[in-house]
Amino acid sequence: MKNKITAFLCFLVFTLMYTTGHAQEKTVTGTITDDTSFPLPGVNVIVKGTTKGVSTNFDGLYSISVAPGETLVFSYLGFKTSEIVVGEASVYNVSMETDNAQLDEIVVVGYGTQKKSDVTGAMVNVGSEELMTQPVNNAFEALQGKAAGVDITSSQRPGTVGSIRIRGTRSLTASNDPLYVVDGVPLLSASAIETLNPRDIESIDVLKDASSTAIYGSRGANGVIIVTTKQGKSGRFTLNYSGSVTTSNIVDRSPSMSAADFIQLRRWAAYNLDSDTYAHPDSPTLANDMVIFDSALDGQTSRDNVLKGWENGTWDPSKVTNTDWTDYVTQTALTNEHTISASGGTEKMKAYGSIGYLNNEGTQKGQFYERYTAKFSTSIQATDWFTLDANLNTSWSEQDYGMSTLGGRSGSVPNAIYGAAKSIYNMAVPYDSEGNLVINPGGESGIYTIMNEWEKSTQQSQTMRFLGSFSGTFDLGALWDSVEGLTYKITFGPDFRHWREGVYIDGTSSHRINSDGSVGTNYARLSNRRDFSWTLDNMLIYNRTFKDIHNVGVTLLQTASSWNIENSSMSANNIPKPSYLWNAFNSIDVTNSDNNVSIGSGLSERQLSSYMIRLNYGFDDKYLLTVSGRWDGASQLADGHKWDFFPSAALGWRIDKESFMQDVNWINQLKLRLGVGTTGNSAVSPYATKGDIAAIYLPFNDMSNQIGYTTNEPYYSRDQLSMANPELGWEKTTQYNIGIDFGFLRNRISGSLDAYRSFTNDLLMSVDIPTLTGFPSTYANIGKTNNQGLELTLNATPIELESGFAWDTNVNVAWQKDEIEELAYGKNDMVDNSWFIGESISVYYGYDNEGIWQDTPEDQAEMALWNANGYDFSPGNVRPKDQNGDYDMTTEDRVILGNRNPRWTMGWNNTFSFKGIELGIQTYSRFGYTANLGGQALTSHSNQMETDYWTPDNTDAEFQKPILGQATSGSQDDFSSLLGYKNAGFIKIRNISLGYNFPKEFCTKNGISNFKIYAQAINPGSIYQSVDWYDFDVSSTIFNRSFTLGIDIGI
């Protein structure tokens, strides 16, 4: 009985205590929003000091039982943690502040991420906001001028990309292209990142020094460009639209001579050829013009046009019709670009998706590029120890190359319709007096009308691409405490690309029409290429901090990659109907040689297998060490030489963390970096070490067209095969880097300075060998080069006022120089390849010049000495430079004229902002190199750009005097081409942008998160061009100038 009473009293006391405690709690509710007042789903709301908690729903609402005096803790990824002490109120709304430090310090370093402050290698990060300061067609355009040491050339043809070089050139004949990595997957197909929608890119990280790139082994020799696409983020779901409309027009810095100017040029050319026969240009005669403008091939239409200037008995050039043929082939191009994206999720599941459309008309008729893109990514944390990530980028594009050299009479025909139009004289007319089309306007053989050419020639390609990245991450530390910090990640990255190109060039095209104006044979070609490659990574990653000062990171990697490429092509002449295009080769008789049928197909496969280990160690956040080693095996190299080892090491010292720096308030960041590493290059044909065999058809045993197999048979095979080299191995580059990262005055001034030196040996070179071997050449590991440079990145906010006005500027400058140390024959030059010991890898080699001969006693005396040796110099001719003083131009007078690659590259980006208004100006520059612009023949029998040529009254001219001659025989001045070598350099304004960001109050009131409108001028002009009639940015006399209107809006 006593025990029962005791038990009852205990139960009663416990019940009363529980009832009392429960009575003290109450239900608290509220809404959690971000700093733009939009609700955040998935926010953790926990009672401090307990495990009691809830999460907000999709509307950001929460409800929790809590006692007054207890503290609620609100935490969410990407936001600062907030705490509130519960009082008498029952509703507690919280606006969470973005944690910029947490979001901005993470960079991708390859097979992982790091805090930017912990990075020991040379790299640069370009975020999405910097990339999308202007509407671009591809990521290459977005990156130009944003990263020091990264040189990107421009292309004006829709759908075509320029070249990209990181820290210059190292290899003589092997590839110098960087490696592209998208969402952790190295790209292996013929397409790089141009198929991605630039608006789907979150950031681009460029790894430049070998200590950073060596973890990619053989593929990192030329630098690595890591692209991270946008992922879903925890928080409210968002919907965004970005779109722009752009108009573009061609700007020609050197238009064709007007009809009047060209007429005067030909008169001078005739007079300079024979002053006794032809009239002086200052005193022209009708009889003289009847002779020198005779044009039987065009039915005298161009001559008759010239003679209109004599209708009143005296010469009046205003009577002559001036036809600018480029007007017929150009158009105002319209480009539309639209992207819709959605993102959101919780801490357990996040997703991002987008669809994009680009329609880019060309400024030249017949050219266009159209692209559809779709992007989807998701991340699912199924349990505390497993996360599944999936990324898929898809694109479909169609490009019409327009007029090209395919099917032309030679490889020198214009590769664009604009060039074909500029080859026609302005004094020529498109139609005769009866309205008939003139086939050879101007009366020159090889020059044909371009009227409606865009309807007679097409080179159309279609590309479908699927690029994926699928990974599973196992947090082993969450399963077993003994291995805390250890994770296993498996990643599979497939890359599928299908490319189809169809070409049809009609017999009436200027590339195919007969010289007498009759219809020529048409031409069609169909080409297909299917690329499928994949990469499989297995990684063990260990990250752990011991005693708060020892940060240890270890990465173990096993990876395998495979390429499989199939291609096929067929071409023929005499397609029965133009409407067939390239779709009816079955209608062609393949046995008829007149049809010139060609059929071919091929398969190419190669593999790469690798193992890698990387160790990261940091002591007290001051002293940093990164060591890595990678073993690569490449199938295309010879047996016994397939595998090699590529090590790297880097040290970092965060000087700003030292005790002696704590009182130096104006220094916020100061880090010294030292790095060294070795990378490889195996960029040769997959079968370069195997020995190719060619199939040929030949007569045998009284039978014709019997198939045979041979290595080389010059009488039956067009191309000669190289001899296999069973000793072919890796080309290796070892690079040393020293750098410093800095931040001053609360990081209002920040940046980095790097100096590097690299040494490349065992170059993969094609070497000529004695023909008695049966082969003309072979590949071998021969030669050495080196490369050195400096890079500066400077970010600053020179002005930041309380009124809201701010000026932000970014300058990136790079200088680099490469040099050849050894070649195939040791320290001996290879003159035929223009390779010289101690000189840059790519140079111009030939005769130099000393300007133009003048009619002075000194020059007349010198010309007499030359002419005594068989020359025929006169005032106005180009004066070659006699290096040895023997008055004879021989091989002994050839010298190095200049370096083809720029020594200096620079980007300067400025943003001025005031209360939502933004003005941005971007410039891009190259300096310190030589360009060969070809000189001017000045025969007056080929069309001529507006040219400053020599006359007795214009002796300080840029080019020599014109001399009449046939275009096919070249310039009548043997040394005219020497004036084509120019010192190259430019400062170009890439973009001027004016935009307005609507205030948050306006956006919130109207139910949107952000709203921006902008207008831009793209390529509005140049501050400096070393040659005023040429644009060195695009390596052409023409470029596109564009104007854009755009909008960004988020819901």
PyMOL commands that set and color helices and strands:
alter all, ss='L'
color gray80, all
select helices_A, chain A and resi 2-24+100-104+116-118+128-131+139-143+198-200+210-220+259-273+286-292+296-298+301-310+317-319+326-329+417-422+453-455+476-479+481-483+578-580+585-587+593-595+655-657+659-661+771-773+831-833+857-867+891-893+967-969+976-980+1000-1005
alter helices_A, ss='H'
color red, helices_A
select strands_A, chain A and resi 26-33+44-47+53-55+61-66+71-75+82-85+94-95+106-108+113-115+123-127+150-152+164-166+179-182+185-186+201-207+224-229+235-252+333-345+349-361+368-383+386-400+457-475+486-505+523-546+550-573+598-619+623-634+643-654+667-681+694-700+703-710+731-744+749-761+764-768+777-781+784-800+806-822+843-846+849-852+878-880+895-899+904-914+917-932+981-997+1010-1025+1038-1050
alter strands_A, ss='S'
color yellow, strands_A
deselect
rebuild
show_as cartoon
